[in-house]
Amino acid sequence: MNPRPPLTQHEKERIYRGKQAGRKLTDLAQEIGCSREWWRVGRKHGEVGLRAGRAHRGKTGALSQFDPELVAEAMQLKKAHPGWGADRVRVELAQLESLTGLALPSRSRLAALFKERCPEFLASHQPRRPDPPRPLPASGVQEVWQVDSQENIRLQDGTIATVCSVRDLVGAAMIASQAFAVQTPRHWRKLTWTEIREVLRQGFGEWRTLPEAVLTDNELVQAGNPQDRFPARLTLW
């Protein structure tokens, strides 16, 4: 049996428009006598993609579907700081005002980008460093404040919020608390270190005091990567 000749442009658009109108792919494919695989192109690129041809449907490779400026910034950060992993680079990308509103790739996709584009900058495996000594427990009020965040709070209007709170570790008094809208076009984001700093500053001002220490969790944006040679920005501040 001779194979069916390739779909003509008219046939592609006819099936595409039929699917957009609510018809079943199976029925449309039977009418024309073709496979349904072409629909992947139409679903991803629309009629423009059907007319463009394979060479004009975009590049392939890691992060090919992300904004070129974001990819360029990720590569620049990695080359400037070879010791940074994908997690750290992602945190830094989230701080850049020039990328505000752009979807960020996952850690695994960033790692794939670095492996593909600059394998010479990938850090070799190093033995885990010993954990730093734990701070002495607080013995009185206003000695140690604890920062904590309640994430992914779904509000009735569809907004996603994170509440950052600071409380006294001994007295259990609520020092400061602030809610942040963290919804993004695709999901939700972590708080930035500057937002956490804003809540701490609120506590400093209202209580007119500074604690001897601030206790945070181990998230990268707060504590930094344990393998880094330098403290995180929030720690330095």
N, C-alpha and C positions, 0 to 999 in steps of 0.2 A: 504494500500500500504506500503510495507516495505521500510524503509529509505535506502538511498544509503550508502554503506560502505564507510569508510574514504578514502580519496585520498591516493594512493600509492605514494612513493617518485618519481617514474618514471613519474606518471601523473602530479604531482606538477611541476617538472622541465620541462616537455613537454609544459604545459600551460605557464609557466613563460617565456620560450625561445620564444614561439610563440608571446607573448605580446611584448617582446623585439624586435622582428622582424617586429612589426607594425600591427599585426593582432588585430581584435576587441575582447574584453573580452567576449562579448555576444556569438560570434561564437565559441570561444574556450571552453567556459563553456558548450554550447550545445553539442559539440562533445563528451565531457567527461561525461556530465550529472551531473554537480555539480554547486554549488553556486560560485559567484565571490568574496565572502568575503575573501578567502585565499589570494587574491592579495594584501591586506593591509600588510600582513607579507612579501611577496616577494618584494613589493615596498620599504618597510622600511629597510629590512635586507639583500636583495639579495639572491642568491642561498645558501650562507653560512647559512643564517637564516632559509631557508626552510629545510635544512638538520639538523640544530642544535636542534630544538625542543623548546618548550616554556620556559623551565628552563634556557636556555642559551641565550635568546634574550635580556638580560639586566634587570636591576632592575627597579622596579616601584617606584612611589613616586615623590615628588617635586624635580626638577632639576636632575632627573635620567638620562637625556640625556646629561648633561653637564659634563665637565672634573671633575674627583674626586678631583683634587688639588684645583680647584676653589671652589667647595662645602666646602672643609675643611677650606679654608681661610675665606669664608663667615661665617662659624660657629664660627671660632676662633675670628673674629672681633666682632661678635654679643655677644659672651660670655664675651669677655674682656670689651665691652662697651654696657651693657644692655640698656642704654638709647638711643642708636642709632637706628634710623628707617631703613627701607629697602633702602630708597633713599641715606642716608649717607653711609651705607655699600657699596652700588653700586659705589659711588664716590671713596671710599677708594680702592675698588677692581681694579678700573681703573688705580690707581697709582702704583700698584705692578708690578715690572718688570718681576717677575716670571710668570705672567699671560698674558704677551704681546702676542697678536695674538689670544687669546681665546675669543670666543663670550661670552658676559656678559648676564646674565638673566635679565628680566624686573623687575621692582619694585614689581609687583604683584606676580611674581614667587618666588622672594626672601622672600616676606612676607609669602607666603605659606610654604616655607621651614622652617622658624623660628616657625611658628605655629605648624608645624608637628614635628620638632626635639627638640625644646626648648621652649615650651609655657610658662615655668616659667620665661623666660627672657624677655617676651613681656612687654613693658611699659604700665602701666595703664593710662587711659585717664586723662589728666591734663587740667585744665582750661587754655585757651589761655592767654599768657602773654601780657601785653600792648606793643604796638609798641614803639621802642626807639624814642626819640625826633629827629626830622629832623634837619640836619645841617643848619646853617645859610647860606643864599644865598651869593654867591661870589660877591664882589663889585669891583674887579679889576683883571687884567690878572695875570696868573700864581698862582692864589690862589687855584683854584680847577680844577683838570683834570677829565674828564669823560671817562670811559672805556666802549666801546660798541663793540659787535660782530655781524657780518652779517654771518648767518649760512646757511648751505646746498646750497652752490653755485655750480651749476653743470657746469663743464667746458666741452669744445668740445671733449676732449680726454677721457671723462668719469670719470675724477677725481672729487671728491667732496671736496670742500675747505670751510674753515671758515676764514674770515678776521677780525682780532682784531685791533681796532683803538683806539687811545687815542687823545683827543682834549681838548683844553682849553675851559672851560665853558663860559667865558666872551668874550675873544677875538676870539673864534671860530677857532683858528689856529689848524691845524693838527699837533700834537706833534710827533706821531709815528704811524706806521701802518705795519702790517705783516700778510701774508697769511700762513695758515697751512693746510696741507693735512690731512683730517680727515676721509677718507674712511676706512671702516672695511670690513672684508669678507662678512658680512651680511647687513650692513647699513652704518651709519656714527656716529661719537662720538662727545661729547662735548669737548671743550678745557679744558686742565688741568690748575690748578692754577699756575704751574711752567711755562707754556707757556704764560699765561697772565703776569706773573712776568717778563718774557723775553722782552715783548713789552714795559713794563713800564721802565725797565732798559735801553732800547734803547733810550727812551725819556729823561731820566735823563742825559745820556751821551751826546746826541746831543745838548740839550738845556742848559746843565751845570747848572741845577737848580732843586730844589725839590718843589713841590706844598705843600700847607698847608694841603690839603686833596685830596683824590681820591674817586670819586663817581662811584659806580658799580651798576649793577642791582641786583635782588634778587635771582639769581641762587645759588644753594647750593654750587657749587665749588668756588664761589666768596664771597658771604655773609654768607654762612653757614646756618644751620638750626636755625630758630628763637627760637626753644625750647631747643637748646643746652646750657649748662652752660658756655661754653668757646667759644671764637671767632674762626672763620675759620682760616686756615693756611695763606691764603692771607692777611686777616685782621691783623694777628699778625706780618707778615712780613712787 
